[in-house]
Amino acid sequence: MGYSIYKIDFDTQEKTILYDCIEDIQKADLLAQLAMCNKTINELIFICAGWNRSINRYSELYDKALKLAVEYKSERKC
């Protein structure tokens, strides 16, 4: 499993993988911060969460994710 850092250009709709197979979220966050330093105003940088780990098979992880979903849910439109 690994995280990836992507860039989307809203003018051209081009999607670019900047960094791939990052083993931990702290490294992924730091690389995303670096990418944000170099992006244009029309670009969006985001972290892709990696492979599906099927947390619904593990009740403890699934319950924790449901609680976090309530806590951090946003109704904002982009």
JOKACOR-V826600 format. One record per helix or strand of 3 or more residues. SS is the DSSP state (~ for helix, > for strand). FROM is the first residue (numbers start at 0). LEN is the number of residues. Records with the same first field share a line. If there is no record, write none. Layout:
SS=FROM-LEN / FROM-LEN
//
This chain:
>=2-7 / 14-8 / 42-6
~=24-13 / 54-3 / 58-14
//
